Amino acid sequence: MIINRCKNCTWFDDQHPSVQFVPKIEWKTHTGFCRKKRPNVTGHKGWHIGIQPIMDADEFCGEFRMEDS
């Protein structure tokens, strides 16, 4: 069994209130932000917006870090 999944990682954030605004994607059923990676910056109508990478809880990561219990 592979434990290196976002749902077990200390960097996975599915509790922040802004997660509710993440667009629904069919194959991402439990979304959250990866706080390990810096936000991607995108421009929109003269504004620059930083967006954390959006991950699914069951995705695999090579930079996994076990949650401190």
N, C-alpha and C positions, 0 to 999 in steps of 0.2 A: 504494500500500500504506500502510495506517495503522499507524504504529509506537506510537501512544499506547495501548498495552495494558499491563495490570498486569505481565505477565511481563517487560517491558522497563523497568519503573519502579524507581527506587531505594527507594521506600517499600513495595514488595511484599515480604512476608516469608512464604515457604513452607518455611522451614527450622526454625522454632521447634518444639520437641517437642510443644507443645499443639495443633498443627495436626492431629495424628492423632485428636484428640477431636472435631473438627468433624463434625457429622452429615452423612452422605452425601446430596447433593442431585443428582437426575438430570442436570440441565443444568450443574452445576458439577463438572467432571471433574478440575480441577487447582486446588484451593483454597489460599488463603493469607490472611494478614491485611494490611489496609491500615494502615500505621503513620503515614500522613499525618493521618488523622482520629483524633480522641480516642475513647477507648472509650465505648460506650453503656453506661449503668448500668441494670441490671434488678434487681428484688427477688425473692427466693425464700426462703420460710420464715424470714423475719426477717433475712436476709442481703442485702447489696447487693453485686452482682458487676459488675465492669467487663469488657465484651466488645468487643474490637476488631472493626471491620467485616470481614466475611468476603467475600472477592472470588474470582472465577475468574481465572486467568491470562490469558484472552483477552478480558476485559472492557475497555471503553474508559473513559478518565478524562479529564476536562477539566483536571485539576490534575497531569497527568503530568509527571514530571521524569526525564530520561534518566539512566541509571545511570552513575556516574563510573567510568571504566575506567582 
